[in-house]
């Protein structure tokens, strides 16, 4: 039990460094203070440590806590300085700074274009910009959307383009509870985007790219080609690509949803499970090197090289890098005959990854990966000890399920917060999917190694295809079982923190029988219950109008209490991407469900009266006669859709318009025209395509 007692902190000393470092990252991002403040704090901490070193030993011992405070200050400010430095907006050469509307851009593709439904997409980095003065140094990354055209086939990683069109800053939809694509892209250093017609760019001669990345991309393409050639079935081949190297462009969306709903989507994402198998395979194959003193030094070198080669081949995602770092530390520790604490190794890998990119702290994969591994390390053995099973086969089955159950403890708050659901069927799916996916991964590696023998590769591909088909069928059947997917769960950030504290303190109390932990768990439970109760009370009293930012579509929710009525395009009522991506998050956030009618709601054609407010929806030509003076009907909210022939000044003469909203179906040129008219009439005008969704709080 020493792991859970006072000795616990001694086994993971690096955690004391990691926590203040993470605190500095979070503080710097949300408060955005100037750099000189953090540099001043960093200098103060370093000066305090230097002074503390020169004072007498007895005095140092008596005031050792001051040394701890100074060290905490140094790490806190260091995290903040790194966060400020990694913010691309603070770089003087950032493409968003000091550029003219007529500037041209010279770019290099960071990847080969990927085909989407209506376009090709690629990420590019800026080499420099061109203006009247000549070349000007510039930096930054952006997303390019190409109209589908034959010339796109010439583009690949490293291709150099001359861009003649102004770039646009990436914007989020602003829909309540929706995915913040702007922040997600920013954390990857991507801040702008542009849609290109064939005549709006030129392909310049030459290539600009890293030799190592070229080799990784070429190797990835070669592996994908082998898998497509020998594994029959589109769904099976697509999943095989994702399992081996994380290539997800060929994945079937319905299959991904089934894996998500049953709690085994981690199989598709390259993570510690895959690196653990690679580590085991490398140590097994290279074990003969340990028998000789002359070759013994090659063993750790080749194992670590193999781990990192696979990590880069799989896309170098945070979860993969974390595993590669952790296993590398274990290999180094074993090489020098030192027993390493896995928990301390985990903290070291997190610290190093955050030094490289502080914004990975907000990455969902990073959060789930670390919480899952930490949860397994802490709770796997206690969960396994629940039952004593003599039968070896049943015992192995229970060990696997103990790992699955223990992983859910600390990942639960993150899963509910990000995905708003909890798959209770994870026990049914994981006990088969985890070992089966491991066997499939090893079989795919074998297939790539023997691809030079077609007859053997064909046989291996058919076996892999059958195993994947069987795993898919198992997961899809489990996803169809009723009552095993708890959906529409909503946690605020404070509720998620309270739930995490509750899980941690309650677990510590159960493991150590600690009274302070028991009272801490009760306090966390009380805070969680109070926060939930307040949120439900607020939801029951709410009244609001939401005009969504829907590309080329119109959608409006009228919310009262825990119910809403929708008005808009009929296809948004179907269970499609637009509904799930744009509308569903807002409804989960507001804890509402659809109803046929609302109290206090009256509707007549394009006129709605709701909660004492008059709403007018116009999507076709309309005209109003000007009433006698001082008798204008009040329109609290005028919603314009599409591009009808509309005389806004004439409409304002007939109606007392308080607010105009342009929904997502309004073309950009028309929105600009109406906004100019609204400004001249001094009527507030909100364009959802530019300003995000419009929310009117009525109560």
SULZI-V130744 format. One record per backbone hydrogen bond with DSSP energy under -1.0 kcal/mol. CO is the residue of the C=O (numbers start at 0). NH is the residue of the N-H. If there is no record, write none. Layout:
<<CO:NH> <CO:NH>>
//
This chain:
<<0:3> <4:7> <6:10> <11:14> <12:15> <13:17> <14:18> <16:20> <17:21> <18:22> <19:23> <20:24> <21:25> <22:26> <23:27> <24:28> <25:29> <26:30> <27:31> <34:38> <35:39> <36:40> <37:41> <38:42> <39:43> <40:44> <41:45> <42:46> <43:47> <44:48> <45:49> <46:50> <47:51> <48:52> <55:59> <56:60> <57:61> <58:62> <60:63> <62:65> <63:67> <64:68> <65:69> <66:70> <67:71> <68:72> <69:73> <70:74> <71:75> <72:76> <73:77> <74:78> <75:79> <76:80> <77:81> <78:82> <79:83> <80:84> <81:85> <86:89> <87:90> <90:93> <92:138> <93:96> <99:102> <103:129> <104:162> <105:126> <105:127> <106:160> <107:124> <108:157> <113:120> <118:115> <119:145> <120:113> <121:143> <122:109> <123:141> <124:107> <127:105> <128:135> <129:103> <130:133> <133:130> <135:128> <138:94> <139:125> <140:190> <141:123> <142:193> <143:121> <144:195> <145:119> <148:151> <149:152> <150:153> <151:154> <155:158> <157:207> <158:108> <159:203> <160:106> <161:201> <162:104> <167:192> <172:692> <174:177> <178:180> <179:183> <180:184> <181:185> <182:186> <184:187> <184:189> <185:188> <190:169> <191:142> <192:167> <193:144> <195:146> <196:199> <199:163> <201:161> <209:213> <210:214> <211:215> <212:216> <213:217> <214:218> <215:219> <216:220> <217:221> <218:222> <219:223> <220:224> <221:225> <222:226> <223:227> <224:228> <225:229> <226:230> <232:236> <233:237> <234:238> <235:239> <236:240> <237:241> <238:242> <239:243> <240:244> <240:246> <241:245> <247:250> <251:255> <252:256> <253:257> <254:258> <255:259> <256:260> <257:261> <258:263> <259:262> <263:266> <264:268> <270:274> <271:275> <272:276> <273:277> <274:278> <275:279> <276:280> <277:281> <278:282> <279:283> <280:284> <281:285> <285:288> <286:289> <287:290> <291:295> <294:297> <297:301> <298:302> <299:303> <300:304> <301:305> <302:306> <303:307> <304:308> <305:309> <306:310> <307:311> <308:312> <309:313> <310:315> <311:314> <316:320> <317:321> <318:322> <319:323> <320:324> <321:325> <322:326> <323:327> <324:328> <325:329> <326:330> <327:331> <328:332> <329:333> <330:334> <331:335> <332:337> <333:336> <340:344> <341:345> <342:346> <343:347> <344:348> <345:349> <346:350> <347:351> <348:352> <349:353> <350:354> <351:355> <352:356> <356:359> <357:360> <358:361> <359:362> <362:366> <363:367> <364:368> <365:369> <366:370> <367:371> <368:372> <369:373> <370:374> <371:375> <372:376> <373:377> <374:378> <375:379> <378:382> <379:383> <380:384> <382:385> <383:386> <390:394> <391:395> <392:396> <393:397> <394:398> <395:399> <396:400> <397:401> <398:402> <399:403> <400:404> <401:405> <402:406> <407:411> <410:414> <411:415> <412:416> <413:417> <414:418> <415:419> <419:488> <421:423> <421:485> <422:425> <424:428> <425:429> <426:430> <428:432> <429:433> <431:435> <432:436> <433:437> <434:438> <435:439> <436:440> <437:441> <438:442> <439:443> <440:444> <441:445> <442:446> <443:447> <444:448> <445:449> <449:452> <452:456> <453:457> <454:458> <455:459> <456:460> <457:461> <458:462> <459:463> <460:464> <461:465> <462:466> <463:467> <464:468> <465:469> <466:470> <467:471> <468:472> <469:473> <470:474> <471:475> <472:476> <473:477> <474:478> <477:480> <483:423> <485:421> <491:495> <492:496> <493:497> <494:498> <495:499> <496:500> <497:501> <498:502> <499:503> <500:504> <501:505> <502:506> <503:507> <504:508> <505:509> <506:510> <507:511> <508:512> <513:517> <514:518> <515:519> <516:520> <517:521> <518:522> <519:523> <520:524> <521:525> <522:526> <523:527> <524:528> <525:529> <526:530> <527:531> <528:532> <529:533> <530:534> <531:535> <532:536> <533:537> <534:538> <535:539> <541:560> <542:697> <542:698> <543:558> <544:695> <545:556> <546:693> <547:549> <549:552> <553:568> <554:547> <555:566> <556:545> <557:564> <558:543> <559:562> <561:592> <562:559> <563:594> <564:557> <566:555> <568:571> <569:572> <573:575> <575:579> <576:580> <577:581> <578:583> <582:586> <583:587> <584:588> <585:589> <586:591> <592:563> <597:600> <599:610> <601:608> <603:606> <605:616> <606:603> <607:614> <608:601> <609:612> <612:609> <613:636> <614:607> <615:638> <617:640> <627:630> <632:655> <634:657> <636:615> <637:660> <638:617> <639:662> <645:647> <646:650> <647:651> <648:652> <649:653> <650:654> <654:656> <655:634> <658:637> <659:685> <660:639> <661:687> <662:665> <663:551> <666:670> <667:671> <668:672> <669:673> <670:674> <671:675> <672:676> <673:677> <674:678> <675:679> <676:680> <677:682> <683:659> <685:661> <686:689> <686:690> <687:691> <693:546> <695:544>>
//
